[in-house]
Amino acid sequence: MLDLLCGKDPLELGLRTYEGWNITAFLDHLSSCEKCSKSKESLIDKLNSIIGGEDIGERP
């Protein structure tokens, strides 16, 4: 499970449903949440590992 820095529940926010993760809602939350936006890259990396994406390594 992905723990958001703001402490809110991804299920209650609609970021995760029975079908899986809602990527658009997740990115919207990162943009609008002050606490989560501070660690945007880290949270995206965590979600990427959860959904089975490739590790892209260091960002420029």
PyMOL Python script that loads the backbone (N, CA, C, O; Angstrom):
from pymol import cmd

cmd.read_pdbstr("""\
ATOM      1  N   MET A   1       0.845  -1.180   0.000  1.00  0.00           N
ATOM      2  CA  MET A   1       0.000   0.000   0.000  1.00  0.00           C
ATOM      3  C   MET A   1       0.890   1.243   0.000  1.00  0.00           C
ATOM      4  O   MET A   1       1.991   1.235   0.552  1.00  0.00           O
ATOM      5  N   LEU A   2       0.413   2.264  -0.604  1.00  0.00           N
ATOM      6  CA  LEU A   2       1.132   3.529  -0.704  1.00  0.00           C
ATOM      7  C   LEU A   2       0.638   4.471   0.386  1.00  0.00           C
ATOM      8  O   LEU A   2      -0.549   4.791   0.444  1.00  0.00           O
ATOM      9  N   ASP A   3       1.542   4.911   1.247  1.00  0.00           N
ATOM     10  CA  ASP A   3       1.192   5.857   2.305  1.00  0.00           C
ATOM     11  C   ASP A   3       1.456   7.270   1.817  1.00  0.00           C
ATOM     12  O   ASP A   3       2.590   7.629   1.498  1.00  0.00           O
ATOM     13  N   LEU A   4       0.403   8.064   1.762  1.00  0.00           N
ATOM     14  CA  LEU A   4       0.538   9.458   1.352  1.00  0.00           C
ATOM     15  C   LEU A   4       1.084  10.281   2.513  1.00  0.00           C
ATOM     16  O   LEU A   4       0.749  10.025   3.670  1.00  0.00           O
ATOM     17  N   LEU A   5       1.912  11.254   2.212  1.00  0.00           N
ATOM     18  CA  LEU A   5       2.520  12.077   3.249  1.00  0.00           C
ATOM     19  C   LEU A   5       1.505  12.920   4.004  1.00  0.00           C
ATOM     20  O   LEU A   5       1.750  13.319   5.142  1.00  0.00           O
ATOM     21  N   CYS A   6       0.375  13.189   3.380  1.00  0.00           N
ATOM     22  CA  CYS A   6      -0.665  13.985   4.028  1.00  0.00           C
ATOM     23  C   CYS A   6      -1.475  13.149   5.014  1.00  0.00           C
ATOM     24  O   CYS A   6      -2.254  13.688   5.799  1.00  0.00           O
ATOM     25  N   GLY A   7      -1.289  11.831   4.970  1.00  0.00           N
ATOM     26  CA  GLY A   7      -1.993  10.945   5.877  1.00  0.00           C
ATOM     27  C   GLY A   7      -3.373  10.518   5.408  1.00  0.00           C
ATOM     28  O   GLY A   7      -4.052   9.755   6.095  1.00  0.00           O
ATOM     29  N   LYS A   8      -3.791  10.996   4.253  1.00  0.00           N
ATOM     30  CA  LYS A   8      -5.122  10.642   3.746  1.00  0.00           C
ATOM     31  C   LYS A   8      -5.100   9.255   3.110  1.00  0.00           C
ATOM     32  O   LYS A   8      -4.056   8.767   2.677  1.00  0.00           O
ATOM     33  N   ASP A   9      -6.258   8.643   3.067  1.00  0.00           N
ATOM     34  CA  ASP A   9      -6.416   7.294   2.538  1.00  0.00           C
ATOM     35  C   ASP A   9      -6.634   7.342   1.026  1.00  0.00           C
ATOM     36  O   ASP A   9      -7.574   7.989   0.563  1.00  0.00           O
ATOM     37  N   PRO A  10      -5.776   6.665   0.243  1.00  0.00           N
ATOM     38  CA  PRO A  10      -5.943   6.652  -1.210  1.00  0.00           C
ATOM     39  C   PRO A  10      -7.315   6.138  -1.661  1.00  0.00           C
ATOM     40  O   PRO A  10      -7.837   6.581  -2.684  1.00  0.00           O
ATOM     41  N   LEU A  11      -7.892   5.216  -0.911  1.00  0.00           N
ATOM     42  CA  LEU A  11      -9.220   4.701  -1.266  1.00  0.00           C
ATOM     43  C   LEU A  11     -10.281   5.779  -1.112  1.00  0.00           C
ATOM     44  O   LEU A  11     -11.134   5.941  -1.985  1.00  0.00           O
ATOM     45  N   GLU A  12     -10.234   6.513  -0.017  1.00  0.00           N
ATOM     46  CA  GLU A  12     -11.211   7.572   0.225  1.00  0.00           C
ATOM     47  C   GLU A  12     -11.069   8.715  -0.776  1.00  0.00           C
ATOM     48  O   GLU A  12     -12.057   9.363  -1.121  1.00  0.00           O
ATOM     49  N   LEU A  13      -9.857   8.962  -1.240  1.00  0.00           N
ATOM     50  CA  LEU A  13      -9.612  10.027  -2.213  1.00  0.00           C
ATOM     51  C   LEU A  13      -9.947   9.601  -3.644  1.00  0.00           C
ATOM     52  O   LEU A  13      -9.949  10.428  -4.555  1.00  0.00           O
ATOM     53  N   GLY A  14     -10.226   8.329  -3.839  1.00  0.00           N
ATOM     54  CA  GLY A  14     -10.514   7.824  -5.180  1.00  0.00           C
ATOM     55  C   GLY A  14      -9.264   7.561  -5.999  1.00  0.00           C
ATOM     56  O   GLY A  14      -9.335   7.407  -7.219  1.00  0.00           O
ATOM     57  N   LEU A  15      -8.122   7.509  -5.334  1.00  0.00           N
ATOM     58  CA  LEU A  15      -6.864   7.255  -6.035  1.00  0.00           C
ATOM     59  C   LEU A  15      -6.709   5.773  -6.351  1.00  0.00           C
ATOM     60  O   LEU A  15      -6.035   5.383  -7.305  1.00  0.00           O
ATOM     61  N   ARG A  16      -7.349   4.970  -5.526  1.00  0.00           N
ATOM     62  CA  ARG A  16      -7.321   3.528  -5.737  1.00  0.00           C
ATOM     63  C   ARG A  16      -8.746   3.002  -5.664  1.00  0.00           C
ATOM     64  O   ARG A  16      -9.511   3.361  -4.770  1.00  0.00           O
ATOM     65  N   THR A  17      -9.084   2.153  -6.610  1.00  0.00           N
ATOM     66  CA  THR A  17     -10.415   1.551  -6.651  1.00  0.00           C
ATOM     67  C   THR A  17     -10.256   0.037  -6.726  1.00  0.00           C
ATOM     68  O   THR A  17      -9.137  -0.477  -6.709  1.00  0.00           O
ATOM     69  N   TYR A  18     -11.357  -0.659  -6.809  1.00  0.00           N
ATOM     70  CA  TYR A  18     -11.299  -2.116  -6.947  1.00  0.00           C
ATOM     71  C   TYR A  18     -10.630  -2.520  -8.258  1.00  0.00           C
ATOM     72  O   TYR A  18     -10.152  -3.647  -8.386  1.00  0.00           O
ATOM     73  N   GLU A  19     -10.592  -1.617  -9.224  1.00  0.00           N
ATOM     74  CA  GLU A  19      -9.964  -1.899 -10.518  1.00  0.00           C
ATOM     75  C   GLU A  19      -8.465  -1.628 -10.520  1.00  0.00           C
ATOM     76  O   GLU A  19      -7.754  -2.104 -11.405  1.00  0.00           O
ATOM     77  N   GLY A  20      -7.982  -0.879  -9.553  1.00  0.00           N
ATOM     78  CA  GLY A  20      -6.564  -0.544  -9.500  1.00  0.00           C
ATOM     79  C   GLY A  20      -6.367   0.930  -9.193  1.00  0.00           C
ATOM     80  O   GLY A  20      -7.242   1.576  -8.616  1.00  0.00           O
ATOM     81  N   TRP A  21      -5.230   1.453  -9.578  1.00  0.00           N
ATOM     82  CA  TRP A  21      -4.885   2.841  -9.285  1.00  0.00           C
ATOM     83  C   TRP A  21      -5.401   3.769 -10.375  1.00  0.00           C
ATOM     84  O   TRP A  21      -5.317   3.458 -11.563  1.00  0.00           O
ATOM     85  N   ASN A  22      -5.928   4.898  -9.962  1.00  0.00           N
ATOM     86  CA  ASN A  22      -6.374   5.945 -10.878  1.00  0.00           C
ATOM     87  C   ASN A  22      -5.210   6.932 -10.995  1.00  0.00           C
ATOM     88  O   ASN A  22      -5.040   7.812 -10.151  1.00  0.00           O
ATOM     89  N   ILE A  23      -4.424   6.772 -12.041  1.00  0.00           N
ATOM     90  CA  ILE A  23      -3.191   7.549 -12.199  1.00  0.00           C
ATOM     91  C   ILE A  23      -3.486   9.041 -12.319  1.00  0.00           C
ATOM     92  O   ILE A  23      -2.770   9.858 -11.741  1.00  0.00           O
ATOM     93  N   THR A  24      -4.517   9.403 -13.053  1.00  0.00           N
ATOM     94  CA  THR A  24      -4.867  10.816 -13.215  1.00  0.00           C
ATOM     95  C   THR A  24      -5.222  11.439 -11.875  1.00  0.00           C
ATOM     96  O   THR A  24      -4.760  12.535 -11.560  1.00  0.00           O
ATOM     97  N   ALA A  25      -6.034  10.756 -11.087  1.00  0.00           N
ATOM     98  CA  ALA A  25      -6.409  11.269  -9.765  1.00  0.00           C
ATOM     99  C   ALA A  25      -5.188  11.357  -8.854  1.00  0.00           C
ATOM    100  O   ALA A  25      -5.062  12.296  -8.068  1.00  0.00           O
ATOM    101  N   PHE A  26      -4.294  10.383  -8.960  1.00  0.00           N
ATOM    102  CA  PHE A  26      -3.070  10.388  -8.157  1.00  0.00           C
ATOM    103  C   PHE A  26      -2.215  11.613  -8.492  1.00  0.00           C
ATOM    104  O   PHE A  26      -1.751  12.313  -7.592  1.00  0.00           O
ATOM    105  N   LEU A  27      -2.009  11.868  -9.779  1.00  0.00           N
ATOM    106  CA  LEU A  27      -1.200  13.019 -10.189  1.00  0.00           C
ATOM    107  C   LEU A  27      -1.877  14.338  -9.827  1.00  0.00           C
ATOM    108  O   LEU A  27      -1.207  15.297  -9.443  1.00  0.00           O
ATOM    109  N   ASP A  28      -3.195  14.389  -9.947  1.00  0.00           N
ATOM    110  CA  ASP A  28      -3.936  15.588  -9.535  1.00  0.00           C
ATOM    111  C   ASP A  28      -3.760  15.844  -8.044  1.00  0.00           C
ATOM    112  O   ASP A  28      -3.590  16.986  -7.616  1.00  0.00           O
ATOM    113  N   HIS A  29      -3.801  14.771  -7.258  1.00  0.00           N
ATOM    114  CA  HIS A  29      -3.614  14.923  -5.813  1.00  0.00           C
ATOM    115  C   HIS A  29      -2.211  15.455  -5.508  1.00  0.00           C
ATOM    116  O   HIS A  29      -2.052  16.338  -4.666  1.00  0.00           O
ATOM    117  N   LEU A  30      -1.209  14.925  -6.184  1.00  0.00           N
ATOM    118  CA  LEU A  30       0.160  15.391  -5.948  1.00  0.00           C
ATOM    119  C   LEU A  30       0.307  16.875  -6.271  1.00  0.00           C
ATOM    120  O   LEU A  30       1.064  17.586  -5.611  1.00  0.00           O
ATOM    121  N   SER A  31      -0.408  17.333  -7.274  1.00  0.00           N
ATOM    122  CA  SER A  31      -0.342  18.747  -7.657  1.00  0.00           C
ATOM    123  C   SER A  31      -1.078  19.648  -6.679  1.00  0.00           C
ATOM    124  O   SER A  31      -0.674  20.790  -6.456  1.00  0.00           O
ATOM    125  N   SER A  32      -2.150  19.140  -6.099  1.00  0.00           N
ATOM    126  CA  SER A  32      -2.989  19.992  -5.251  1.00  0.00           C
ATOM    127  C   SER A  32      -2.695  19.882  -3.756  1.00  0.00           C
ATOM    128  O   SER A  32      -3.089  20.760  -2.988  1.00  0.00           O
ATOM    129  N   CYS A  33      -2.020  18.834  -3.337  1.00  0.00           N
ATOM    130  CA  CYS A  33      -1.749  18.624  -1.910  1.00  0.00           C
ATOM    131  C   CYS A  33      -0.366  19.174  -1.558  1.00  0.00           C
ATOM    132  O   CYS A  33       0.645  18.729  -2.103  1.00  0.00           O
ATOM    133  N   GLU A  34      -0.331  20.127  -0.657  1.00  0.00           N
ATOM    134  CA  GLU A  34       0.933  20.771  -0.288  1.00  0.00           C
ATOM    135  C   GLU A  34       1.944  19.775   0.283  1.00  0.00           C
ATOM    136  O   GLU A  34       3.122  19.816  -0.073  1.00  0.00           O
ATOM    137  N   LYS A  35       1.493  18.887   1.161  1.00  0.00           N
ATOM    138  CA  LYS A  35       2.409  17.929   1.791  1.00  0.00           C
ATOM    139  C   LYS A  35       2.936  16.903   0.791  1.00  0.00           C
ATOM    140  O   LYS A  35       4.135  16.629   0.752  1.00  0.00           O
ATOM    141  N   CYS A  36       2.050  16.344  -0.006  1.00  0.00           N
ATOM    142  CA  CYS A  36       2.458  15.308  -0.955  1.00  0.00           C
ATOM    143  C   CYS A  36       3.291  15.874  -2.105  1.00  0.00           C
ATOM    144  O   CYS A  36       4.166  15.187  -2.633  1.00  0.00           O
ATOM    145  N   SER A  37       3.025  17.113  -2.493  1.00  0.00           N
ATOM    146  CA  SER A  37       3.763  17.693  -3.621  1.00  0.00           C
ATOM    147  C   SER A  37       5.240  17.891  -3.299  1.00  0.00           C
ATOM    148  O   SER A  37       6.067  17.967  -4.208  1.00  0.00           O
ATOM    149  N   LYS A  38       5.576  17.975  -2.010  1.00  0.00           N
ATOM    150  CA  LYS A  38       6.979  18.143  -1.620  1.00  0.00           C
ATOM    151  C   LYS A  38       7.804  16.892  -1.914  1.00  0.00           C
ATOM    152  O   LYS A  38       9.020  16.981  -2.087  1.00  0.00           O
ATOM    153  N   SER A  39       7.163  15.738  -1.972  1.00  0.00           N
ATOM    154  CA  SER A  39       7.855  14.477  -2.263  1.00  0.00           C
ATOM    155  C   SER A  39       7.250  13.789  -3.477  1.00  0.00           C
ATOM    156  O   SER A  39       7.111  12.566  -3.512  1.00  0.00           O
ATOM    157  N   LYS A  40       6.895  14.587  -4.461  1.00  0.00           N
ATOM    158  CA  LYS A  40       6.219  14.089  -5.662  1.00  0.00           C
ATOM    159  C   LYS A  40       7.003  12.961  -6.337  1.00  0.00           C
ATOM    160  O   LYS A  40       6.430  11.918  -6.651  1.00  0.00           O
ATOM    161  N   GLU A  41       8.293  13.156  -6.561  1.00  0.00           N
ATOM    162  CA  GLU A  41       9.084  12.148  -7.271  1.00  0.00           C
ATOM    163  C   GLU A  41       9.147  10.842  -6.500  1.00  0.00           C
ATOM    164  O   GLU A  41       9.049   9.764  -7.088  1.00  0.00           O
ATOM    165  N   SER A  42       9.310  10.933  -5.197  1.00  0.00           N
ATOM    166  CA  SER A  42       9.371   9.734  -4.363  1.00  0.00           C
ATOM    167  C   SER A  42       8.058   8.960  -4.406  1.00  0.00           C
ATOM    168  O   SER A  42       8.060   7.735  -4.524  1.00  0.00           O
ATOM    169  N   LEU A  43       6.942   9.671  -4.312  1.00  0.00           N
ATOM    170  CA  LEU A  43       5.636   9.011  -4.353  1.00  0.00           C
ATOM    171  C   LEU A  43       5.357   8.399  -5.724  1.00  0.00           C
ATOM    172  O   LEU A  43       4.775   7.318  -5.815  1.00  0.00           O
ATOM    173  N   ILE A  44       5.768   9.081  -6.782  1.00  0.00           N
ATOM    174  CA  ILE A  44       5.600   8.530  -8.130  1.00  0.00           C
ATOM    175  C   ILE A  44       6.439   7.261  -8.282  1.00  0.00           C
ATOM    176  O   ILE A  44       5.974   6.279  -8.861  1.00  0.00           O
ATOM    177  N   ASP A  45       7.667   7.275  -7.769  1.00  0.00           N
ATOM    178  CA  ASP A  45       8.517   6.086  -7.827  1.00  0.00           C
ATOM    179  C   ASP A  45       7.889   4.920  -7.065  1.00  0.00           C
ATOM    180  O   ASP A  45       7.929   3.780  -7.529  1.00  0.00           O
ATOM    181  N   LYS A  46       7.309   5.205  -5.895  1.00  0.00           N
ATOM    182  CA  LYS A  46       6.659   4.153  -5.109  1.00  0.00           C
ATOM    183  C   LYS A  46       5.469   3.574  -5.862  1.00  0.00           C
ATOM    184  O   LYS A  46       5.297   2.356  -5.915  1.00  0.00           O
ATOM    185  N   LEU A  47       4.650   4.443  -6.442  1.00  0.00           N
ATOM    186  CA  LEU A  47       3.500   3.957  -7.205  1.00  0.00           C
ATOM    187  C   LEU A  47       3.969   3.147  -8.406  1.00  0.00           C
ATOM    188  O   LEU A  47       3.383   2.112  -8.723  1.00  0.00           O
ATOM    189  N   ASN A  48       5.002   3.601  -9.064  1.00  0.00           N
ATOM    190  CA  ASN A  48       5.552   2.894 -10.218  1.00  0.00           C
ATOM    191  C   ASN A  48       5.978   1.477  -9.833  1.00  0.00           C
ATOM    192  O   ASN A  48       5.737   0.531 -10.584  1.00  0.00           O
ATOM    193  N   SER A  49       6.607   1.328  -8.674  1.00  0.00           N
ATOM    194  CA  SER A  49       7.028  -0.008  -8.250  1.00  0.00           C
ATOM    195  C   SER A  49       5.823  -0.875  -7.886  1.00  0.00           C
ATOM    196  O   SER A  49       5.858  -2.090  -8.082  1.00  0.00           O
ATOM    197  N   ILE A  50       4.764  -0.268  -7.362  1.00  0.00           N
ATOM    198  CA  ILE A  50       3.557  -1.021  -7.013  1.00  0.00           C
ATOM    199  C   ILE A  50       2.868  -1.557  -8.265  1.00  0.00           C
ATOM    200  O   ILE A  50       2.414  -2.701  -8.287  1.00  0.00           O
ATOM    201  N   ILE A  51       2.792  -0.733  -9.301  1.00  0.00           N
ATOM    202  CA  ILE A  51       2.061  -1.149 -10.505  1.00  0.00           C
ATOM    203  C   ILE A  51       2.944  -1.904 -11.493  1.00  0.00           C
ATOM    204  O   ILE A  51       2.475  -2.327 -12.549  1.00  0.00           O
ATOM    205  N   GLY A  52       4.220  -2.074 -11.154  1.00  0.00           N
ATOM    206  CA  GLY A  52       5.087  -2.902 -11.979  1.00  0.00           C
ATOM    207  C   GLY A  52       5.784  -2.183 -13.104  1.00  0.00           C
ATOM    208  O   GLY A  52       6.195  -2.810 -14.081  1.00  0.00           O
ATOM    209  N   GLY A  53       5.926  -0.879 -12.987  1.00  0.00           N
ATOM    210  CA  GLY A  53       6.635  -0.123 -14.011  1.00  0.00           C
ATOM    211  C   GLY A  53       8.134  -0.319 -13.909  1.00  0.00           C
ATOM    212  O   GLY A  53       8.644  -0.820 -12.907  1.00  0.00           O
ATOM    213  N   GLU A  54       8.824   0.077 -14.950  1.00  0.00           N
ATOM    214  CA  GLU A  54      10.279  -0.042 -14.967  1.00  0.00           C
ATOM    215  C   GLU A  54      10.911   1.061 -14.148  1.00  0.00           C
ATOM    216  O   GLU A  54      10.384   2.171 -14.062  1.00  0.00           O
ATOM    217  N   ASP A  55      12.052   0.744 -13.544  1.00  0.00           N
ATOM    218  CA  ASP A  55      12.821   1.737 -12.811  1.00  0.00           C
ATOM    219  C   ASP A  55      13.599   2.557 -13.827  1.00  0.00           C
ATOM    220  O   ASP A  55      14.401   2.019 -14.590  1.00  0.00           O
ATOM    221  N   ILE A  56      13.356   3.866 -13.833  1.00  0.00           N
ATOM    222  CA  ILE A  56      14.042   4.711 -14.811  1.00  0.00           C
ATOM    223  C   ILE A  56      15.307   5.329 -14.238  1.00  0.00           C
ATOM    224  O   ILE A  56      15.999   6.081 -14.925  1.00  0.00           O
ATOM    225  N   GLY A  57      15.612   5.019 -12.990  1.00  0.00           N
ATOM    226  CA  GLY A  57      16.837   5.510 -12.389  1.00  0.00           C
ATOM    227  C   GLY A  57      16.758   6.976 -12.028  1.00  0.00           C
ATOM    228  O   GLY A  57      15.678   7.529 -11.824  1.00  0.00           O
ATOM    229  N   GLU A  58      17.914   7.587 -11.953  1.00  0.00           N
ATOM    230  CA  GLU A  58      18.002   9.001 -11.572  1.00  0.00           C
ATOM    231  C   GLU A  58      17.412   9.895 -12.645  1.00  0.00           C
ATOM    232  O   GLU A  58      17.568   9.656 -13.842  1.00  0.00           O
ATOM    233  N   ARG A  59      16.733  10.925 -12.183  1.00  0.00           N
ATOM    234  CA  ARG A  59      16.202  11.933 -13.108  1.00  0.00           C
ATOM    235  C   ARG A  59      17.216  13.065 -13.218  1.00  0.00           C
ATOM    236  O   ARG A  59      17.915  13.381 -12.256  1.00  0.00           O
ATOM    237  N   PRO A  60      17.286  13.660 -14.380  1.00  0.00           N
ATOM    238  CA  PRO A  60      18.253  14.765 -14.546  1.00  0.00           C
ATOM    239  C   PRO A  60      17.887  15.968 -13.714  1.00  0.00           C
ATOM    240  O   PRO A  60      18.594  16.975 -13.741  1.00  0.00           O
TER     241      PRO A  60
END
""", "prot")
cmd.dss("prot")
cmd.show_as("cartoon", "prot")
cmd.util.cbc("prot")
cmd.orient("prot")
